Amino acid sequence: MSNTEGDENTATGANALSSNTDGEHNTAIGANALAANTSGSHSTAIGWGALALSNTIGNNTAIGESALSSTTNGDLNTAVGMDALAANNMAAPIQPSGTVR
């Protein structure tokens, strides 16, 4: 983790939160979870590649392999399940489960 100013982050897994510089209150569990995050805060990513490309957005929850994995825009998303909202790039409050491509 390249954390310089962020606090209260938790990262477990290869490359989890590895680019974080000042994002705060994030939880990343699983390889590449929140890997590109630099300053996004208040997000939870659980599963391989969950929220992997998210860099400055926050307040998202991704549970499942590749959930919200390509999301680079949009806050307040919830995705549960493998590939759930994987290509989402807008604010969408709830995606309970399933695959969206």
Buried (B, 14 or more C-beta within 10 A) or exposed (E): BEBEEBEEBEBEBEBBBBBBEEBBBBBBBBBBBBBBBBBBBBBBBBBBBBBBBBBEBBBBBBBBBBBBBBBEEBBBBBBBBBBBBBEBBEEBEEBEEEEBE
